[in-house]
Amino acid sequence: MRIYLYILAGITSALIGWNIGQFFLTDIGLFKEYPEITLFPCIAIALACGMVINEIFISNPTRPKLSLRIAKTPLLIALGLGTLAGLISGVISQILFLPQIHFPAPIVRIIGWLLIGVSVGLAEGLTWRWHSMEAGDPKRFWHRFKISVFGASTASLFAAAIFEIIRTIGEVTSDFKGIEDPLGFSILGLLLGLTFSITNSPSYLGALRAGTGFEYTGENYADFDPNAPISNQKIPCIDKSILRFVNDGNAYEIEEGLSIQLPSNGIIRIGSSVQKSNIYIPDLPLHVADLVIEKRDAILTPNPVAYKFIEVNGQRLTSRDSIRLKHNYVLTFYPDPTTQNTTTNVTTTQLKTQNVNQTQQPQQRPQKIYRFVYYNRFLDPQA
């Protein structure tokens, strides 16, 4: 469905821009002797604004009022870039079309279309910062910006080449006489929509959103000593060398509502070992589970001796089998009663013995739990 919406938005935007340009040329007579100066800005503005607004609404489909609010600044940027690039491409085209300058007409049109595509790519790439929290990561922002500009430029070159083929066929057979311009710009919109549906696909960087168990109580912060060892503070926290929070890259304490952005690949260890845990949660077993992050996948691998302390979507695990996580899966971790109020220097042999003894007793639901929600894409820019 996403790819069809992008293609439809591209074609519709291109045709709207072409019709507005024809209105200015034929009905008002604006720069009638220099049609590219009027037509190219209209096409560029329509495509830039259409692609930006389409991305905003697709990224946040359940909140149309919010989308309209956050679309103001991106649309103004798209309008400015479209106008500037359209005028530049139109003026360059008109100069190169002068009879005193013997420049091949197909090359002139290709240059003009390339500038239109660049303007659309710039508008889409730059405005992403204003409607997505994910763009707060500079590396992610510049990566997507470069892909947007390169993809839009490539799409416009292909569209220009197809347009020239259509014009050549029309001159020979008269099959496309009178419709080659709207047909060519429709192809431009189609290819731009197809390109952005691929380059703007949802990020599959996983995230764990902290929930129950990480409520702020104030006690941890009233006596907080930044120089004290983490083991003495007993504060759930993350290993900042490989993890960060989506909306606060400087923080490391886990609080309810914060989302831990997971790397694109690697292994994340969860437990109460200060030295070895990437997600440190006090009172859990020293090593409760690993999150194995692969391309577009996250696999929860329980510690064979601690799987009974894990719950997935409300179901307590009954085996050590790995679980492939899906979007919105709820992960719940239960503290180990035998490790509470003890030091962290517990050997693996002692932990195994404790868990074996627990299996011989009826399980009781502990009062304290720690809960995360797993996300594998950022669809909602305000999520």
N, C-alpha and C positions, 0 to 999 in steps of 0.2 A: 504493500500500500504506500509506503514512504516514497519509493522510487516513482510511482505514478503521480503522486502529488507534486513532486519536484518537477517532473517533465511537464505536467499540466500548467504549473505556475510559470515555467520558463516560456512555453509557447504563448500563454495568455499575455504575459508581460510584454513579450516582443511584439505581438499584434496590437496591443494597446498603444505602445510607443509609436509604432508605424502609423496607426490611424490618427493619433494626435499630431504627428508630423505632417501627415497629409492635410489635416484641418488647417494648420498654420500656413502650409504652402498654397493650397487651392482656395480656401475660403477667405483667409486674411491676406494672403500674398506676402508673407514674411520671408524676406530673402529668396524670392522666387527664382532669381537668376543664379543663386548659389544654394541649391537644394540640400547639399550635404551639411551645410552650416546649421540648417534647421532640423533636418531629419536625424542626424547622428546624436545630438544631445537628447532628443526625445526618446530614441531607442535606448541610449545608455542609462538615462534616468529611470525609465520604466523597468528595465531589466535589473538594475541595481536595487531599486526599492522593492521590486517584486520578489527577488531572491532573499533579501533581508527579512521582509515581513513573513515570507513563507517559512524560513528557518525558525523564526521566533515562535510562530503558532504551532509548528510541528514539534518543537522542543517542549512546548508547554500547552498541550492540547486541551487540558481540563480547566484552564483559567484564562478565558478570553479577555476579561477586563484587565487582569494583570498584564497580559501580553500587549494590550493596547497602551498601557501606561509606560511600560519599559521600551516600547517601540519608538518613542518620540525622538530620542537622541540618535539611535541607529538610523532612522529614516532621514534625519537632517544630514547626517554624514553621507549617507548614500546619495541624497539629492545633490550635495555639493560636489562629491567626487564624480557623479554621473554627468553633471553639467560641465565641469571642468574638462573631463576626458572627452566628452562629446564635442565640445567646442574646439578643443585641440585637434581631434581627429578630423572634424569637418573643415577647419581652416587649412590643415595640411593637405587634405584631399583636394580642396579647391585650388590651392597654389600649384600642386602637382598636375592638376588637370588643365592649367593654363596652356594655350596653344604655343606660347613661347618656350615652354618646357616640354621637351619630348620625352615623357616618362610613360612606360607601359601602363595602361588603364587597369589591368587586372592586379598589378603590384600595388597600385594606389589604393584600390578597394580593399585588398588584403591588409594593408597597413592600417586603414581606417577601422576595419573590423577587429583587428588585433588590439587596438587602443580601447575599443568598446569592451572587449573581453577583459582586458587588464583592469579597467575601471570597475567592472562588476566584481572581479576577484578581490580588488583592494577594499571595496565597500563591504563585501561579505566577511572578509578576514578581519578588518579593523573593528567592525561593529560587534563582533562576537564578544569582545571584552565587556560590553555594556549589558549583555543579557545572559551571561553564563558565569556561574561561580567557578567552573572548571578552568576558565581562562585566567584565573588568578595565578596559575602556575606558569611562569614566564616561558619555560621550555615548551610546554604544551601549546601555549598561545602562539609562539613564533613558528613552531612546527606546522600548526594548522594554517597559519597565515601564509606561509610559503606554499603549502599545498594548494590553498584556495587560488592564489594568484597564478601559479603554474598551471593548475587544472583549467582555470577559466581562459588563460591565454592559449593553451593547446586546443581547447574546444572551439574557440573563435577562429583559429587557423584552419581547423578541419571544416568548420561551417563556411568559411570564405572560399576554400577550395571547392566544396560541393556547389556553392553558389555560382562560381565561375563555370563549372561543368554544366549547370542548368542553363546559364546564359548562352554558352556555346551551342548547346542542343537547341535552345529556343531560336537562335539566329539561323540555324540550318533548317529546322523543321517547323518552326512557329508553334510548337506544342505548348510552350509556357509563356506565350506572348501576353504581356499585361499583368501577369501574376508572379513573375520571377522574383520581384522585390519582396512582397509579403511572404512568399514561399521560402525565400532564402533566410529572412529574419526569423521565420518560424523554426527553421532548422537550427539557427543560432540559439534560440531559446530552448529548443529541445536538447541540444548537446550541453548547454550550460546547466540545465536542470539535471540531466543525467550525471554530469560531472560532480555537481554539488551533492547529489544523493549518495555518492560514493565517498567524497572527501569529507563531508559533514556527517557521516554516519556516527551514531552515538558512541561515545568513548566506552571502551570495555575495561577501563581501569577499575578494579574492584574497590569497594569501600565497606567498612564495618561501621554502622551507626550505633553509638552507645545508647542504651536504654536503661531499663531497671537495674538497680544496683550501683549506678554511677551518679546518683543524685548528689547535688551539692548540699552539704550540711554546715559548712563553715568551720568545722572543727579542724580539718586538715590545714586550713589557711590561717587560723588564728595563731597557731604556734609554728607556722611554717618557717623553717630555717633553710635557706637555699644552699648552705654549705654542709648541711647534714646529709649522711648517706641515705639513699632511697629506702634501704631496708629498715631504717629507723622511722621513716615517715609513714610507711604503710599506705602509700597513695597509688592507686592504679595509674600506670603511665605507659608510654610507648618508647621504643628505641628510636631516637630521632635520626640515627645514622641511616636508617632505611625506611622509616615511616614518617608521615606528617599528617596533620589534620587538614581537611579540605578548606575550611574557612579560617584557619589560624595556624599558619606554618611555624610560628614561634613557640606555641604551647606544647607541653608534653604530658600534662595531667589529663587523664580521661574523665570527661564529665558527660552527663546525660545530654543528648542532642548533638554532640560533636561526632563528625564522621572521620574515621581513620582511612586515609587514602592508601591503598595497598600498591605495591610495585607491580610492574607488568609481568615479572616472573621472579621466582625465588621461593624460599621457604620461610614462613613466619612462625616462630615458636611461641606458644601461649602457655603460661604457667606462673608460678610464684618464685622461680629462681631468679634472683637479682642479676646474676652474672650472665645467664644464658637465655632469658626470656626476652623476646622482642615486644610482646604485649604482656606487661607485668601486672598481675592481679593478685593481691595478697590473699592468703588463706586457701588458694587453690592448690592442688598437687604441684610439685615442683615442675613437672612437665605434663600438662594435661592433653595437649594436641598440637599438631602442626597444620598450618594452612599452606598447601602446596599450590603456588600461583603459576599457572601456565597461560599460554595465549588464549584469551577469552574464556578461561576456565579457572575455577578454584576448587580444590579438593581438600576436604577436611579429613585429616588422618589422625585418629585418636591414638594416644599412648595405650598400648595393649593392657597396661595395668591401671589405667585411669579412665577408661571409656564410660564407666558408670556415673561419672560426674558430668556427663554431657547430655544435653537434650537438643534435638533438632525438630523444629516445628511442633513442639509440645510432646514429642515422643522420646522417652529416655532410651539411650542406645543400649542394646543388648549384646552387641558384638564389637569386635575391634575393626570391622570392615570400614574401608574409606567411603566417604560420601561426597558425591559431586554436587556442589552447591548451585542453586539457581537463584534468580533475582527474587528478593523479598523473603528469603529463608531466614527464620528466626533461630539463633543459636543461644542456648542457655548453659551457663557453667555453674556448677554447685561447689561450694567450698568443701574441703576435706576436713571433717571435724577433728581428725587426729593431728592436723598440722597447725591448727589455730592456737595462738598464744605460745608458739614454740619458735625456736630459731630456724633459720633457713638451712642450716647445716645438717640436713637429713640425707642419709645415704640412699642410693637407689634400692639396695637390699631391704632397708627398713621400710621404704615406701611400698614395695611389693608385699612385704609381710602384713603391713597395715591393711592394704586393699584386700588381701586374701581373707583376713579376719573379718572384714566388713561384709563380704559376700555370704558369710555364715549367719548374719543377723538380718532381721527384717529392716528394709530401708524406710527411713522417715524423711519426709520432705523438709529440708532445712529452711529456716526463715530467710537467710540471706542468699540471693542469687545474683548473677551477673548476666545481663542479656545484651546481645547485639542483633542487629538486622543487617544481612548481607545484601549489598547492591552490586550489580556488575555493569551498570551504565548510569550516566548522568542524563536522564531524560528531562527532568524538571530543573530549569535553571535556578530556581529558588529552593531546591530540595536540600 
